[in-house]
Amino acid sequence: MKNNPKWYYEEKQSGVDYLDPKIAQEYDKEHLKFRNFKEEAEQIVQALEITKHDTVLDIGCGTGGIALNLVKYCNKVICVDISREMLDVLETKAKKQNINNIETQSAGFLTYKHEGHDKVDKIVSKFALHHLPDFWKSVALLKMAEILKTGGKLYLSDLIFTFNVDDHKKSISELINRMNDAAGDSMTGETEIHIRDEFSTYDWIMEGLLEKSGFSIDYKHTEADNFVEYVCSKL
Ligand SMILES: C[S@@+](CC[C@H](N)C(=O)[O-])C[C@H]1O[C@@H](n2cnc3c(N)ncnc32)[C@H](O)[C@@H]1O
């Protein structure tokens, strides 16, 4: 960004390259091997108590698996992703499904511009914040807190580690094996890239980042020592 100081982080794709049109086109097929977007969206609607009046920001929305299901329960979803290619897939699906109450912006957590909008009621971010190193996660969370209405809610879920550091080899190899069983070779390769080149962090770090950035954690759910969901309120 033009006006940022020289030390400011330049957001780029780290790890899996979601700017690659082939990866964007195949994303839903690969993820549907181990996910159910409709059920995930319905669970978020419940957890955040989303209503028909709400404007929701989905940041790092990808191909809109969650956003395009959520939008049926709210007024509007603002869909933000750094990859134009992922948003292209989202927009094509929205058109096919006759969904008009979405807006898209190709931007990162740090570069997103919330101009011309009121503060939003809810924010959702799934499997995306790990693309930023920890310090920049806190800057992104601070920005989310600024965009969110007071009392508004954030749903954050990601590959976040709850194992002890001395168990990391065992826990990560179990994760890789589980991904292989659930989704085969391509997702195994992506998980290896994720661990090696992306910035998943520990839950105790993430909780400090959330709390120092203006959120209180209302609910935490952990699965298999490497996946965590948080529901947070803006203080
Ligand atoms: C694993 S996908 C998750 C997509 C979607 N949230 C889901 O649940 O399927 C990660 C997404 O984060 C996006 N991403 C990577 N770095 C980003 C950044 N700095 N800011 C915003 N989005 C980013 C990628 O382009 C990709 O679409």
The ligand as a MOL file (V3000), in Angstrom:
LIG
                    3D

  0  0  0     0  0            999 V3000
M  V30 BEGIN CTAB
M  V30 COUNTS 27 29 0 0 0
M  V30 BEGIN ATOM
M  V30 1 C -7.9470 -22.4710 3.0430 0
M  V30 2 S -8.7110 -21.1280 2.2050 0 CHG=1
M  V30 3 C -10.1620 -20.8620 3.2280 0
M  V30 4 C -11.3150 -20.3130 2.4450 0
M  V30 5 C -12.6600 -20.2900 3.1570 0
M  V30 6 N -12.6470 -19.4250 4.2940 0
M  V30 7 C -13.1030 -21.6750 3.5510 0
M  V30 8 O -13.4480 -21.8960 4.7310 0
M  V30 9 O -13.1760 -22.5550 2.6870 0 CHG=-1
M  V30 10 C -7.6750 -19.7660 2.6480 0
M  V30 11 C -8.0800 -18.4820 1.9440 0
M  V30 12 O -7.3820 -17.3860 2.5400 0
M  V30 13 C -7.0130 -16.4940 1.5090 0
M  V30 14 N -5.9000 -15.6550 1.9700 0
M  V30 15 C -4.5820 -15.9600 2.0300 0
M  V30 16 N -3.8830 -14.9180 2.5440 0
M  V30 17 C -4.7960 -13.9470 2.7890 0
M  V30 18 C -4.6890 -12.6340 3.3030 0
M  V30 19 N -3.5240 -12.1240 3.7030 0
M  V30 20 N -5.8180 -11.8960 3.4240 0
M  V30 21 C -7.0280 -12.4220 3.0460 0
M  V30 22 N -7.1840 -13.6510 2.5470 0
M  V30 23 C -6.0810 -14.4120 2.4210 0
M  V30 24 C -6.6510 -17.4050 0.3440 0
M  V30 25 O -6.6500 -16.7180 -0.8880 0
M  V30 26 C -7.7110 -18.4690 0.4500 0
M  V30 27 O -8.8550 -18.1480 -0.3090 0
M  V30 END ATOM
M  V30 BEGIN BOND
M  V30 1 1 1 2
M  V30 2 1 2 3
M  V30 3 1 2 10
M  V30 4 1 3 4
M  V30 5 1 4 5
M  V30 6 1 5 6
M  V30 7 1 5 7
M  V30 8 2 7 8
M  V30 9 1 7 9
M  V30 10 1 10 11
M  V30 11 1 11 12
M  V30 12 1 11 26
M  V30 13 1 12 13
M  V30 14 1 13 14
M  V30 15 1 13 24
M  V30 16 1 14 15
M  V30 17 1 14 23
M  V30 18 2 15 16
M  V30 19 1 16 17
M  V30 20 1 17 18
M  V30 21 2 17 23
M  V30 22 1 18 19
M  V30 23 2 18 20
M  V30 24 1 20 21
M  V30 25 2 21 22
M  V30 26 1 22 23
M  V30 27 1 24 25
M  V30 28 1 24 26
M  V30 29 1 26 27
M  V30 END BOND
M  V30 END CTAB
M  END
